[in-house]
Amino acid sequence: MNRTEFIIATAIILLLAFAMGYFTHWLLHRFTRVAGGDMAEMDRLAQSLHEAEETRDQAILYLEQREAELMNQISQTEAELRAAMEGLRDARHEAEEMRSYIERMHANT
C-alpha cells in the first residue's frame, strides 16, 4: 500500500466515522426532542407543582400556628388545674380544721 492509497483509505474511514456520528446525533435528537404539546404539558405540570408547594407551605404555617395555640391552651389549662387543686387542698385542710374544732366544742360541752 503506497502513500496515496493510505491517505484515501484514511479519508474514507474518517468520512464513515463522521457520517455514523452525524446519523447517531440526528437519531438521538429526533427521539429526545420535546414536542410543542409536551412543552405545554411541562409548563402546566410546573405550574401545578408550584401551586402545590405554596399550598404545602400554607398548610405547614397553619399547623404551626394551630400547634402554638393548642400549646398555649394546654399551658393555661394546666395552670388552672394546679390552681384548682391547690384550692381543693386548702378547702380540705380548712374542712378538717372545722371538723376538729366542732369535735372539740362537742367534747367540751
C-alpha positions as CSV (number, residue, x, y, z in Angstrom):
1,M,0.0,0.0,0.0
2,N,1.5,3.2,-1.1
3,R,1.1,6.7,0.4
4,T,-1.8,7.7,-1.8
5,E,-3.8,4.6,-1.1
6,F,-3.2,5.0,2.7
7,I,-4.5,8.6,2.6
8,I,-7.6,7.6,0.6
9,A,-8.3,4.7,3.0
10,T,-7.9,7.0,6.0
11,A,-10.1,9.7,4.4
12,I,-12.8,7.1,3.7
13,I,-12.6,5.7,7.3
14,L,-12.9,9.3,8.7
15,L,-15.8,10.1,6.4
16,L,-17.6,7.0,7.5
17,A,-17.0,7.7,11.2
18,F,-18.2,11.3,10.7
19,A,-21.4,10.0,8.9
20,M,-22.1,7.5,11.6
21,G,-21.7,10.1,14.3
22,Y,-23.9,12.6,12.5
23,F,-26.6,9.9,11.9
24,T,-26.4,8.9,15.6
25,H,-26.7,12.5,16.7
26,W,-29.7,13.1,14.4
27,L,-31.4,9.9,15.6
28,L,-30.9,10.8,19.3
29,H,-32.1,14.3,18.7
30,R,-35.1,13.1,16.9
31,F,-36.2,10.7,19.7
32,T,-35.4,13.0,22.6
33,R,-36.6,16.4,21.4
34,V,-39.6,17.9,23.2
35,A,-42.7,18.5,21.1
36,G,-44.7,21.7,21.4
37,G,-47.6,19.8,23.1
38,D,-45.2,18.2,25.5
39,M,-43.7,21.6,26.4
40,A,-47.2,22.9,27.2
41,E,-47.8,19.9,29.4
42,M,-44.5,20.5,31.1
43,D,-45.4,24.1,31.8
44,R,-48.8,23.0,33.2
45,L,-47.0,20.5,35.5
46,A,-44.5,23.1,36.6
47,Q,-47.4,25.5,37.5
48,S,-49.2,22.7,39.3
49,L,-46.1,21.8,41.3
50,H,-45.6,25.5,42.2
51,E,-49.2,25.8,43.4
52,A,-48.8,22.5,45.4
53,E,-45.7,23.8,47.1
54,E,-47.4,27.1,48.0
55,T,-50.4,25.1,49.4
56,R,-48.0,22.9,51.4
57,D,-46.2,25.9,52.8
58,Q,-49.5,27.5,53.8
59,A,-50.6,24.2,55.5
60,I,-47.3,24.0,57.4
61,L,-47.7,27.6,58.6
62,Y,-51.3,27.0,59.6
63,L,-50.3,23.8,61.5
64,E,-47.5,25.6,63.3
65,Q,-49.9,28.4,64.3
66,R,-52.5,25.9,65.5
67,E,-49.9,23.9,67.4
68,A,-48.8,27.1,69.2
69,E,-52.4,28.0,70.0
70,L,-53.1,24.5,71.4
71,M,-49.9,24.5,73.4
72,N,-50.9,27.9,74.9
73,Q,-54.4,26.4,75.8
74,I,-52.7,23.4,77.4
75,S,-50.5,25.6,79.5
76,Q,-53.5,27.7,80.6
77,T,-55.5,24.6,81.4
78,E,-52.6,23.1,83.4
79,A,-52.2,26.4,85.3
80,E,-56.0,26.4,86.1
81,L,-55.8,22.7,87.2
82,R,-52.9,23.5,89.5
83,A,-54.8,26.4,91.0
84,A,-58.0,24.3,91.4
85,M,-56.0,21.5,93.1
86,E,-54.4,24.0,95.4
87,G,-57.8,25.5,96.2
88,L,-59.2,22.0,96.8
89,R,-56.3,21.2,99.1
90,D,-56.9,24.4,101.1
91,A,-60.6,23.6,101.3
92,R,-60.0,20.1,102.6
93,H,-57.5,21.4,105.1
94,E,-60.0,24.1,106.2
95,A,-62.8,21.5,106.4
96,E,-60.6,19.2,108.5
97,E,-59.8,22.1,110.9
98,M,-63.5,22.9,111.2
99,R,-64.3,19.2,112.0
100,S,-61.7,19.1,114.6
101,Y,-62.9,22.4,116.1
102,I,-66.5,21.1,116.1
103,E,-65.4,17.9,117.7
104,R,-63.5,19.8,120.4
105,M,-66.6,22.0,121.0
106,H,-68.8,18.9,121.4
107,A,-66.3,17.3,123.6
108,N,-66.1,20.3,125.9
109,T,-69.8,20.6,126.4
